[in-house]
């Protein structure tokens, strides 16, 4: 049981959710406002993707990140920013009978340094490191993160003085995370996010979750979430399993059946659930102390 929990709010993601909810923030202004809303509701960390303001599609444009970060900082609201570094590893094959060439429109594969351009410029306190390759349920899309790319990204993140949040989507990803730590590419305190219930990664049943938790080395800090209707039950599950909490519109659009949620509402619901369990919510400064984050603003 974890009695001192921090909440991360993943405010928008990059998936095709904007046509299913008008509450998913798209523009830098709205994404920044979502971060502030989440902070006001009790989140200590905002996990940030950006989207093309015209199409709503996921983007890695550094200018969009720059605007989001500037807008959040201008408000004076205190929240730890966690910028994704997952974009740029998207491989979409052709048909099953003719997988090559890759889909030239949907494929976005760039080098390790280019995936971290916005991190190098903006120096957030945290950025993500998706620790492995995985098939998604989306036809011929593969989330692609080779060991070589991850080693290069981890070394670059380390040199920048940014804390990586290791994203673990399946059991082998945790094995690779341990290897990166063993090689000295990721320093203590190690921070991981267990990403559950995403086809075709680790399912969100209790046995699979505990198999992962029981293999996390002592001293590592971990959070967890599941997608869809299991997001809110995972709030209680996370604390009971010794971890921290993630909610937000990246992973779930609903507060209850048929009721679309806002990011603030999801954080408020999580905070209420944790309070009912007599759990203390950590502030941004408490998270900084726990994870030895470097604050540059």
N, C-alpha and C positions, 0 to 999 in steps of 0.2 A: 504494500500500500504506500502510495506517495501522498503525504499530507501537505506538501508545498508544491503547487502546480502552476505552471505558466500556460497561458492560452496563446496559440498562434492562430491568426485569421488569414486564410488564403483567399484573397478578396476577389480574384477574377479568373485566374487560370488562362489557358489558351485554347480550350476545347470549344466545340460548336454548341455553346449553350445560349448564345445571345438571342437566338430565335425562339427559345423556350421560356425565357424570363426577361422582362424589361428591367429587372433590378440588377442584372449583371453589369458592372461598370465597364465602359469601353474607352472613353477618352481619358487622357492623362488627368484632367480636372476631376472627373468622376472617380477614377481609381484612387487618386490622392484623398478625395473626400471619403471614400470607403475606408481607407487606412485610419483616418481621423475618427470616423464613426466607430470602427472596431476598437480603437484605443479608449474612446469614451465609455464603451460598454464593458471594458475589462481586459481586452487583449494586451499582452505585453509585446507581441511580435506581429508584424504584418508581412506576409509572404506575397511578393509582388511579381506578377507578369505584366506585360503591356500588350495592347492590341492596336491594330491599324484602326484609327478613328473613323475611317470611311467604310471599311468592310466588316470590322469586328473580329477579323481573323487574328490569331496570335502573331506577334512580331518580336523581333530582337533589335529594333532600331534604337541605338543609344540615345537619340534625341528625345524619344518618348520616355525612356527611363529618367533622363535628366530632368524633364519637366515634372514627372511624378515626384521625384525626390525633392526638387526645389519647392514644389507646392506644399508638400508635407512639412518641410522644415520651416517654411514661412509662417505656418500656423502656430508654431511654438508648442504644439502637442507632442508629448514625449511618447515615442513608440520605437522599438527596435525594428529596423528595416532589413528584410531578408529578400534579396533579389535573386530570382531564378537565374541559373546558368544552364538550364536544360535545353534551351532553344538552340537549333543548329545541329541537332543530331537526329533529324527526321528523314528516314529512308522509306520511300514508297515504291514498291516494285510494280512492274507491268502485270499482264495477265498471268494466270498460273501456267499457261502453255508457253508464254513468251515473257519471262520476268524481266529481261533486259531489252531495251534500255529502261532505266528507272523513269518514273513519272517526272517530267521536267518541271511541272508546276508545283506539285505537292512535296517533292523532295527538297530538303534544305540541309545539306551536309557541308559544314565548314570546319576549319581547323580549331585546335584547342585555344589558341590565342584569340581568335576572332570571337569565339563563344564567350570570352571574358572581357571584351572591350569595355562594356558598360561598368563592369565590376572594377576594372583598373582605373577608370575615370572617376567613378563616384565613391569608391571605397566604402561600401556599406559595412555594417557590423557583421552581417552574415550573408553568405550566398550558398546556393544549393549545389550539390554534386551528385548527379544521378548515377548510382554506383552499379551500373550494369546495362546489358542489352535485353530487350523484352519484346515479344509479340504482343500487340494490342488487338482487341477484337475488331478493329477497324480495317477489314479487308486485308490489304497487303502492306500495311504500315508496320514498320519495325522501329522502336525507339533504340537508337544505336549509340552505345558508349563502350568502345573497346578498351581493354586494359591499358593499352598504350596511350590512348587519348586521355583516360582518367588519370594516369600517372602525370602526364604533362599538365593537365588542368590543376591537379592537386598541388603540384610544385609551384605553379604560378600563383594560386590562391594563397599558399603559404608565404611566398615572397611578398605578396601585397599586404600581409598582416590581417587578412580577413578570415573569420571563422567559417569553415565549411559545414553546412548541414548535409550529412550523407543521406541520400534518399534510397531506401531499401524497399524494393518491390517484390523480392523473392529471396529464398534462403541463400542462394549462391551469391547474391549481392552482399549479404552480410559477411560471407567468407572473404570476398574481395576487399570489403572495407577493412577487415582485420589485417589483411595483407598490406594494404596501403599504410595503415598505422605502424605495422611491424617494420616497414621500409623507411619510416620516419617522414613520410610525405604528409601525414596528418598528425597534428600535435594534440596533446591533452590540453583542455578537456575535450574529449571526442563527443560530438553531437550527431545523433541519427534520427531519422524520421521513418517510421514503419508505415508504408503505404499499402493498405489492405483492401482486398475486394475488387481490385482492378483487373479485368480480364486481359491477359492470361498470366497474371502474377499470383501472389499468395492470396488465397481466399480468406475471408474475414471471420471464419469460424474460430471458436475459442482455442481449440487444440493447435491450429496452425499459428495463431498469435502467440501462445505460450511457448511453442517450439522455438520461435524467434526470440522472444524475451529471455528464455532460459539459456540462450547462446550469446547474449550480449555480455561482453566482459564487464566485470565489476568496475565501477567508477565512471562508466560512460553515461551520458545523459541522453534519454530517448523520449520521443513523442510518438504518437500514433494517431491514425485516422482511418476511417472507412468511407466509402462513397455512398451516395444515395441515402436510402432510408436508415442505413446503419450508422450514419455519421453521429447522430445524437446519442444512441446507445453506447457508442465508443467513447463518449465523454466519461461515463462512469467506468467503462472497461479500462480506460487508460490509467486513471488514478488507482484502481484496484490492482492493476498489473505493474504498478510502480513507475508509471510514465507520466508524460505531459500530454496536453490536448491540442488538437487542431480541428477547427471548424471553418466554414466559409463557403462562398458560392463557387469556388473552383471545384468543390467536391460534391456539393449537394445544393439543390435549388429550393427545397421546401422546409417550412417550419413544421408543418403537419400535412396530412393527406389533402392535396388540392390547394394548399395555402402557400403561395410563394413567399420566400423569406428574403430579408435584407441581411447584409453582413452583420450589422449591429444586433439584429434580432437573434441570429444564431449564436453570437458571442454572449448575449444576455442570457439565453437559455442555458448555455454551457455553464456560465457563472452561477446561475441559480441552482443547477444540478449539483455543482461542486460545493456550493455553500451548504446545501442540504446534507451533504456528506461530511460537513465540518472540515472541509479542505480550505486551506489558505491560498489565495491567488497571489502569485508573485508579480511584483511591479517590474517595469522595464529596468530600473536600476538594480533590482535584486537579480534579474536575469543576467545583466551585465557582469555583476560580481560572480555569479555562479559559473558563467561560461568564459570569464576573462575576456570580454569583448573590448575592442578598441573603438571608442567613440570619438569621431572626428568633427562633430558639430554640436 
